[in-house]
């Protein structure tokens, strides 16, 4: 005899912020048609949200009276549509490999608007970046030597570069150069003469706190002033990414953290709250940039914005997730259900590799929406349901947590995970079991009948 899931209020929930754009898609009837057509999970993308996020960052710069450039960190999502939007808006793109660089160039982004980051860049990547006039964030002295050698041996243009600073507050980071190495790098740039154009400094800083970014940015300004004394251009700094996204309301987030317990997860899976992404952030996206610019660096007397203005220093940044906030969701179809002691296991038509935080011993927490063939489920019950993938691995759980769905799920219903465009869609994807990677659907118009097309990237 089937066990009916208990209706209890003790199962923690984490609803996402209301999103009218996503709701229109969920209520349109389109998703079940696409699920039938693709025969598996898929993602839908909302390019107008990317445009709005980019505009918000630029407005924050303008309001602070700071000149700067925004580079989209391509690793956050590999869909072609984001490159296309960057090309249209003359925005920059941050890439870390030859494949990403070719994709950006191939979708209309000019080389001069591309910054090449990442550690230990290959000769091929440096050569291509040099030929296309890209800005290179140099991470180590041997990398600098290679770039200078390439520039001195028949290159048709100068090597444009930033020198990456090892954060003094994160001395064990594998990114960047310490003080002595930076001193050596500056000397080598001077000796390279016209072969290089040393445009400034950058850093990679883990975490999402704003004050450390203000402090380190101010230090980079001082490095720029030092480099100018010896004849280098040094007129810009890059503060990288680390702009948080606010997924859920504060009260819901803190209540969830206080209530969540191993019994709320399939197989009593244990997660430590410190391993979760901060799904609520009081300062997020472009507002985090505003805070960074308005803050006074440690030991300073004026705001970072004022320091940038008075020294004529441009500010570069490389947000990924923050430019994709609200820009897409992931859709799975339920293809099987099992009853357990007081909850259900829903098996969907994809794997956790399509939506996973398991690299970080964590999982994606915002509640998915249950969408039936007649529309979003609006029941008043609570039906705890965890979500398993279609593979034969015990660890293939899309969601270990017993999600308090508002109605009893059925085979053929959809689970739509909200706001997944930033990293969640494809950073861990793999064609395991020969399952195809989920396609991406671009929604160019939202109304009673959304207009859709497949993303133009030829392969995933």
C-alpha positions in Angstrom: 0.0 0.0 0.0 1.4 3.4 -1.0 2.5 5.7 1.8 1.0 9.2 1.6 3.5 11.9 2.3 2.6 13.6 5.5 1.5 17.2 5.4 3.9 18.8 7.9 5.2 22.3 8.4 8.5 21.0 9.6 10.2 20.6 6.2 12.4 23.7 5.5 11.7 25.7 2.4 13.7 28.2 0.5 11.5 30.0 -2.1 13.3 32.3 -4.6 12.4 35.9 -5.0 9.3 36.4 -7.1 10.1 36.8 -10.7 7.3 38.0 -13.1 9.4 37.2 -16.2 10.0 33.6 -15.2 6.4 33.2 -14.0 5.1 34.3 -17.5 7.2 31.5 -19.0 5.9 29.0 -16.5 2.3 30.0 -17.2 2.6 30.0 -21.0 2.2 26.3 -21.6 5.4 26.3 -23.6 7.6 24.3 -21.3 5.7 21.0 -21.6 5.9 21.3 -25.4 9.6 21.8 -25.3 10.1 19.0 -22.8 8.2 16.7 -25.2 10.2 18.0 -28.2 13.7 17.6 -26.6 12.9 14.4 -24.7 15.0 15.5 -21.8 16.0 18.4 -19.6 16.7 21.8 -21.0 17.4 25.3 -20.0 15.7 28.5 -21.0 17.5 31.8 -21.3 16.2 35.4 -20.9 18.7 37.7 -22.7 16.9 40.9 -21.7 17.8 40.2 -18.1 21.5 40.1 -19.1 21.1 43.4 -20.8 19.5 44.9 -17.7 22.2 43.6 -15.4 24.9 45.0 -17.6 23.2 48.4 -17.7 23.0 48.4 -13.9 26.7 47.9 -13.5 27.4 50.6 -16.0 25.0 52.9 -14.2 26.7 52.3 -10.9 30.0 53.3 -12.4 28.5 56.5 -13.9 26.7 57.5 -10.7 30.0 57.2 -8.9 31.8 59.3 -11.5 34.2 56.5 -12.3 35.3 55.4 -15.7 35.4 51.7 -16.2 34.7 48.6 -18.2 32.5 45.5 -17.5 33.8 42.2 -18.8 31.4 39.2 -18.7 33.1 36.1 -17.2 32.3 33.6 -19.8 32.9 30.6 -17.6 29.6 31.3 -15.8 27.6 30.1 -18.8 28.8 29.0 -22.2 25.7 29.9 -24.3 26.4 32.0 -27.4 23.6 34.4 -26.6 25.7 36.1 -23.9 28.5 36.7 -26.4 26.0 38.1 -28.8 24.7 40.5 -26.2 28.2 41.6 -25.3 29.0 42.3 -29.0 25.8 44.4 -29.4 26.5 46.5 -26.3 30.3 46.7 -26.8 30.8 45.0 -23.5 33.9 43.0 -22.6 34.4 39.3 -22.2 36.7 37.5 -19.7 38.0 34.2 -21.1 40.5 31.6 -19.7 41.3 29.4 -22.7 41.6 29.1 -26.4 38.1 27.6 -26.9 36.5 30.5 -24.9 38.5 33.1 -26.8 37.5 31.6 -30.2 33.9 31.5 -29.2 33.9 35.2 -28.1 35.6 36.2 -31.3 33.3 34.1 -33.4 30.2 35.7 -32.0 31.3 39.2 -32.7 33.3 40.4 -29.7 36.3 42.4 -30.7 39.7 41.3 -29.5 40.3 44.6 -27.8 37.2 44.0 -25.6 38.5 40.6 -24.4 40.6 40.0 -21.2 42.4 36.7 -20.9 42.6 35.4 -17.3 43.3 32.1 -15.7 46.6 30.6 -14.5 49.5 29.2 -16.6 48.2 30.2 -20.0 49.4 28.1 -22.9 51.6 29.4 -25.7 48.8 29.0 -28.1 46.4 31.1 -26.0 49.0 33.9 -25.5 49.8 34.0 -29.2 46.2 34.2 -30.2 45.5 36.9 -27.5 48.5 38.9 -28.8 47.4 38.7 -32.4 43.9 39.8 -31.6 44.9 42.7 -29.3 43.4 41.1 -26.1 44.3 42.3 -22.7 46.2 39.6 -20.8 46.1 39.3 -17.0 49.6 37.9 -16.3 49.6 35.5 -13.4 53.3 34.6 -13.1 56.8 35.7 -14.2 57.3 32.8 -16.6 54.0 33.7 -18.3 55.3 37.3 -18.6 58.5 36.1 -20.1 56.6 34.1 -22.7 54.4 37.0 -23.6 57.3 39.3 -24.0 59.2 36.8 -26.1 56.2 36.4 -28.4 55.8 40.2 -28.7 59.5 40.6 -29.6 59.6 37.9 -32.2 57.6 39.2 -35.1 54.3 40.2 -33.5 52.4 42.9 -35.4 51.2 44.7 -32.2 52.1 45.3 -28.6 51.3 42.9 -25.9 48.6 44.4 -23.7 48.8 43.2 -20.1 47.9 43.5 -16.5 50.0 42.2 -13.6 48.0 40.1 -11.2 48.6 40.8 -7.5 48.6 37.9 -4.9 46.1 39.2 -2.3 48.1 39.8 1.0 45.0 38.7 2.9 44.9 35.4 1.0 48.6 34.4 0.9 47.8 30.8 0.1 45.9 31.6 -3.1 47.4 30.0 -6.2 46.6 33.2 -8.2 48.9 36.2 -8.6 52.4 37.4 -7.8 53.8 38.6 -4.4 55.5 41.9 -3.8 58.9 40.7 -4.9 57.6 39.1 -8.1 55.7 42.2 -9.0 58.8 44.3 -8.6 60.6 42.0 -10.9 57.7 42.0 -13.4 57.7 45.8 -13.5 61.4 45.9 -14.3 61.0 43.3 -17.1 58.1 45.4 -18.6 60.3 48.5 -18.6 63.2 46.6 -20.3 60.8 45.2 -22.9 60.2 48.7 -24.1 57.6 49.2 -26.9 57.0 45.4 -27.2 54.5 45.6 -24.2 51.9 48.0 -23.0 51.6 47.4 -19.2 48.1 48.8 -18.6 47.8 48.1 -14.9 47.1 45.5 -12.2 44.4 43.0 -11.3 43.6 40.5 -8.5 41.5 37.4 -7.9 39.9 37.5 -4.5 37.8 34.6 -3.1 34.5 35.3 -1.3 31.9 38.0 -1.7 32.8 40.6 1.0 33.0 44.1 -0.4 35.4 45.8 2.0 38.4 43.6 1.1 37.8 44.4 -2.6 37.9 48.1 -1.8 41.1 47.7 0.3 42.9 45.7 -2.4 41.7 48.0 -5.2 43.2 50.9 -3.4 46.5 49.1 -3.0 46.5 48.4 -6.8 46.0 52.2 -7.4 49.3 52.7 -5.5 51.0 50.1 -7.6 49.8 52.0 -10.7 51.3 55.2 -9.4 54.5 53.4 -8.8 54.5 52.0 -12.3 53.9 55.3 -13.9 57.0 56.7 -12.3 59.1 54.3 -14.3 57.3 55.1 -17.6 54.6 52.5 -17.8 51.0 53.3 -18.7 49.4 51.7 -15.7 46.1 53.5 -15.9 43.6 50.8 -14.9 42.9 48.1 -12.3 40.7 45.0 -12.4 38.9 43.8 -9.3 37.7 40.6 -10.9 34.3 39.1 -9.9 32.8 38.0 -6.6 29.6 40.1 -6.9 27.0 38.0 -5.1 23.5 37.2 -6.4 20.5 37.5 -4.1 18.3 34.4 -4.7 16.0 34.4 -1.7 14.5 36.8 1.0 16.5 37.3 4.1 14.0 35.9 6.5 13.5 32.7 4.4 17.3 32.2 4.1 18.1 32.6 7.8 15.1 30.5 8.8 16.2 27.7 6.4 19.7 27.7 7.9 18.4 27.5 11.4 16.0 24.7 10.6 17.8 22.5 8.1 18.9 19.2 9.6 20.1 15.8 8.2 16.6 14.4 8.6 15.4 16.9 6.0 17.7 15.2 3.3 17.5 11.9 1.6 19.6 9.3 3.3 20.3 11.8 6.1 22.8 13.5 3.9 24.8 16.0 5.9 25.6 19.5 4.7 27.4 22.2 6.7 25.7 25.6 6.3 29.1 27.2 5.7 29.4 25.2 2.5 26.2 26.6 1.0 26.4 29.5 -1.4 25.0 32.6 0.4 21.6 32.5 -1.3 20.6 35.7 0.4 23.0 38.7 0.1 21.9 42.1 1.5 24.3 43.7 -1.1 24.3 42.0 -4.5 25.2 42.6 -8.1 25.6 46.3 -9.1 24.7 47.4 -5.6 27.8 45.5 -4.4 29.8 47.6 -6.9 28.3 50.7 -5.5 29.3 49.7 -2.0 32.9 48.9 -3.1 33.2 52.3 -4.8 31.6 54.3 -1.9 33.7 52.6 0.8 36.9 54.1 2.2 39.9 51.8 1.9 41.6 50.8 5.1 44.0 53.6 6.1 42.5 56.0 3.6 40.6 59.2 4.0 38.5 59.3 0.8 36.3 56.7 -1.0 37.7 54.4 -3.6 35.7 56.2 -6.2 37.3 59.5 -5.3 40.8 57.9 -5.3 40.1 56.5 -8.8 39.0 59.9 -10.0 41.9 61.9 -8.6 44.5 59.4 -10.0 42.8 59.0 -13.4 42.5 55.2 -13.0 40.0 53.1 -14.8 38.1 50.3 -13.0 37.7 47.0 -14.7 35.5 44.1 -13.4 34.7 40.6 -14.5 31.2 39.6 -13.1 29.8 36.3 -14.3 26.9 35.1 -12.1 25.9 38.7 -11.3 25.3 39.5 -15.0 23.2 36.3 -15.3 20.9 37.0 -12.3 17.4 36.1 -13.3 18.5 35.3 -16.8 17.4 31.6 -17.0 16.0 28.5 -15.5 16.4 24.7 -15.8 13.6 22.3 -16.6 13.4 18.6 -15.7 10.5 16.2 -16.4 9.6 13.7 -13.7 9.8 10.2 -15.1 9.4 8.1 -12.0 8.3 8.3 -8.4 9.0 6.1 -5.3 7.5 6.3 -1.8 9.7 6.3 1.2 9.1 6.7 4.9 7.2 10.0 4.8 8.5 11.4 1.6 8.9 10.7 -2.1 11.9 10.2 -4.5 11.2 11.8 -7.9 13.5 10.6 -10.6 13.9 13.1 -13.4 15.0 12.8 -17.0 18.5 14.2 -16.5 21.3 14.0 -13.9 22.8 16.1 -11.2 25.6 17.0 -13.6 23.1 19.4 -15.2 22.4 21.2 -11.9 24.9 20.7 -9.2 26.9 22.2 -6.4 28.5 18.8 -5.6 32.0 20.0 -6.5 31.6 22.1 -3.3 30.0 19.4 -1.1 26.8 21.4 -1.4 23.7 21.7 -3.5 21.5 24.2 -5.2 18.9 25.3 -2.6 16.2 27.6 -4.1 13.0 25.6 -4.4 11.9 24.4 -7.8 8.4 25.1 -9.1 6.2 22.2 -9.8 4.5 22.7 -13.2 1.7 20.4 -14.3 0.3 20.2 -17.8 -2.4 22.7 -16.7 0.0 25.2 -15.1 1.9 25.9 -11.9 0.8 23.8 -8.9 -0.8 26.1 -6.4 -1.8 23.5 -3.8 -1.8 24.3 -0.1 -0.3 20.9 1.1 3.3 20.1 1.7 4.6 17.0 -0.1 8.3 16.4 0.8 10.1 15.2 -2.3 13.8 14.8 -3.1 15.0 14.6 -6.7 17.2 11.9 -8.1 19.0 11.7 -11.5 18.5 9.1 -14.1 21.9 7.5 -13.7 22.8 4.4 -11.7 24.9 6.3 -9.1 23.6 6.6 -5.5 25.2 10.1 -5.4 23.3 11.3 -8.5 20.9 13.5 -6.6 19.7 16.7 -8.2 18.3 17.7 -4.8 19.0 15.7 -1.7 16.7 17.9 0.3 13.1 16.9 0.7 11.5 19.8 -1.1 8.1 20.8 0.4 6.1 20.7 -2.9 2.6 22.2 -2.7 1.0 19.3 -4.4 1.6 15.6 -5.0 4.0 15.3 -8.0 3.1 13.0 -10.8 5.0 11.5 -13.8 5.1 14.0 -16.6 5.1 17.0 -14.3 8.0 19.4 -14.6 10.3 20.7 -12.0 11.7 24.2 -12.9 14.7 25.3 -11.0 14.8 29.1 -10.9 17.7 31.5 -11.6 20.2 28.8 -12.7 22.0 30.7 -15.5 24.9 31.7 -13.3 27.1 28.6 -13.2 24.3 26.1 -12.3 23.3 25.2 -15.8 26.5 23.8 -17.2 29.7 24.2 -15.1 29.6 20.5 -14.2 27.8 19.0 -17.2 28.9 15.7 -18.7 27.3 13.4 -21.2 27.4 10.6 -18.7 25.5 7.4 -19.8 25.6 8.9 -23.3 22.8 11.3 -22.2 22.9 14.4 -24.4 23.8 17.7 -22.7 20.6 19.8 -22.1 20.0 22.2 -24.9 19.5 25.9 -24.2 16.4 27.7 -25.5 16.6 31.5 -26.0 13.3 33.3 -25.3 13.4 36.5 -27.3 9.9 37.7 -26.4 7.7 37.1 -23.4 4.0 37.4 -23.8 1.1 35.0 -23.9 3.1 32.9 -26.4 6.9 33.3 -25.9 9.0 33.4 -29.0 11.8 30.8 -28.7 14.9 29.5 -30.6 17.8 27.3 -29.9 21.0 29.0 -28.7 23.4 29.4 -31.6 26.3 27.7 -30.0 26.9 24.7 -32.2 27.9 22.2 -29.5 27.8 21.9 -25.8 
